[in-house]
C-alpha cells in the first residue's frame, strides 16, 4: 500500500494529516490550540508509527506503553492520533471538538476518550503522572517477572512543552524520576521557545539539558523536531538507555510552533487561537494539502492504522502470559486481580475484623499512630498497598515493619513498599495519581495537613479522575502547638471538603481511624484524605451497630432521652463534646453527641438516616478546630444553631494554652450549649 510513496514523503503526508485535523477541528470549534499539534506533528509520527506499543482494540491492555500529553492544551494532536490509529473515536467526534458531550474535550480526560491515559490540564502534572506510571511499572516488573517470563515490560512516553518545564512540579517529578532511575520513562520536549505571552527568552532561560543531566537523566540534544528520521534516531537512543537501565531520557526537539502557517508560525498568535479561514487556506497551499476539512486520503489513513500491529503485539503478550500462568498460576491470578483493581475476596470480612480489633484494643493514642497501625494491618492483606511520605515519615508514621524502602536497584530481592518522596508534596500527589492510573497498586502519600496546599491541585485531579488514592495528612489542627500559625491548619479542612468526590475523614480515635482506612481502601470512585492528630485521642466505647455506622460518615456516639441539643464534632473535639455532655447532664440538660468523621460520606446517606442522626427540631452545636463557615450547611434546618470554630490563624504556644485561647474547652462548649437551649 505505502510502496507507492517514499518513506520521507509518506511521513510528511502523515504529519500534515495530523496538522490539518487539528487546524480544522479548532477552526470548527472557534476555540483551541493549533500551534502545538502543528509543531509536534513529525515527533508524533516518529513515535506513534514506529515505536509505540498499543492496541486500539483494547486501550486497557496491561502491558501497553503509556502515552501522556503533558502539554494537554494541544489535545487535538492526541485525538488525531487516536482517530487515525484505529481507536473508537470517529471523525464525527473530531468535528465536535470542544463541544458539549463530545468525546474530544478541550484537554484530554481519562475515562472519557478511549486511549487517553490521564487527565492533563494543569501543565506539568502529566509529566508527574508519567513518573508515577513508570514507577508502578518498575515495581510491578520486580514483583511479578520471573526468569524466562517477562509479563511487565513497557515504556511511559511523555510529550511536554516549555510551560510544563517552567512549572515547579516538573522539578519535583524529574528529580524523583532520576533518583528512582526510571529508565523506561522517555520524554520528548517540544522546544519551540513560545508560550502564551510570546517568546520565552525573557522568562525561561534555563539550561534545560544541563538541568536534566543534574537530575540523573540521559539527554539527547539538538534534535530537529521536524525531521522524522532525526526523532526516530533519538528515540532509538532512548530505548537503548531504557534497555540498559541507565535512567530516564529527555529528548530535546527543536520545533517551530504552528509549523506550516505562512504568517503565524513561530509566534504566540498560533498558540491558542484558530488560524481563521484566510490563514488556513494559505497553510493548505503552503503545505500542498488540497483536501477539504476533516478529509484524510485513504492511503495516509491506512498508513497510520495500528490495529493489526497492535493485535499482534497484544497476542504475543497474551501467549507469554499464558505460559506465565502455567508456570506460576498463583502469581498470574494475583497479577490479574490487581490489574482489575479488585480487593481480595476476604477483604470485607477482614476489614470488619480490623475494625473490631481496633475497638477491642481500646487504645488512647494519636490518630496518626492509629493510622500507622492500620497501615501495617492492611499491608499484610493487600500487597498492592504502596505509599510513603514527603520527608515526614517519622511524623506522619507511614512506614511499617518489613515494608522496606523503594529503591532504584532493579535487582533488589524484595522491592520495597515505602516511598521516600523527599520534600516534594505536589510531585508526590501527582505521581500517586499516575500510580493509580497505571493499575496494580493502591497508592497513599503523606504530609502535614497544612502542606496540603502544596499538593492541592493534584488532590483535585485525583478527585476529578475519581482515583483510588489515599492521602494521609497529620498534625490536623492548632493542637500541634509551638510550631505556630505557619504549621497550624485552620482553613484546610473546609477547603478540602469543597473538592467534589474527595472524602475528607477526621477521626476522633483509633477506631474511627481504622474505619477511615477501610473506607479509603474499599472506595473505587474517588480519593480519600485522612486528617490525623499529633496528640493522643481517648478511646470512645461503641456498640457493634455504632461501629458499623462509622462508614456512614456521621452517627450517634452518645444519646439521651428526648435530647434538647445535638452536639456535632470531629477529631479531637469529639472528646470535648463527650465531656461537655456529662457536664450538661449534671445540670439537667440532655444532649446527644454526633461524631461526624466524614461530612462527604454523611451527605451521601439517605434522608432517613440523616434525619435520624440530626433530628430537624433539635438545636445543633458544631465543634471543630477549623474555619467554621462550611458547617452552616450541616446546621441548616435546625431551629437554633451555633459553631465553635476558629476563624483566624493560630499562635505559637503549647497546645493547652492554645485551646484556652481559642475556646476549645469544656467550659466554652457548655456555655454555648446553654445559650442554645435556654
Secondary structure, DSSP 8 states (H G I E B T S, - for coil): -GGGS-HHHHHHHHHHHHHHHHHHHHHHHT-S-HHHHHHSHHHHHHHHHHT----TT-TT-TTS-EEEESSGGGHHHHHHHHHHHT-S--HHHHHTTTSTT-SS-SS--TTTSTT--S---STTHHHHHHHHHHHHHHHHHHHH-BTTB------EEEEEEHHHHHSHHHHHHHHHHHHTT-TTEEEEEEE--EETTEEGGGT----HHHHHHHHT-EEEEEEETT-HHHHHHHHHHHHHHHHTT---EEEEEE--TTTT-TTTTTSGGGTSS---HHHHHHHHHHTT----TT---HHHHHHH--HHHHHHHHHHHHHHHHHHHHH-HHHHHHHHHHHHT---TTHHHHHHHHHHHHHHHT--EEHHHHHHHHHHHHHHH-TTEEEEESS-IIIII---TT--B--S-TT-SS--SEEE--S-HHHHHHHHHHHHHHSS-EEEEEEEGGGHHHHHHHHHHHHHTT---EEEEE--SGGG-TT-TTT--SSHHHHHHTSTT-EEE--SSHHHHHHHHHHHHH--SS-EEEEE-SSEE------HHHHHHGGGS-EEEE--TT-SEEEEE-TTHHHHHHHHHHHHHHTT--EEEEE-S-HHHHHTS-HHHHHHHS-TTSEEEEE-SS--GGGHHHHTTSSSEEEE---S---SS-HHHHHHHHT-SHHHHHHHHHHHH-
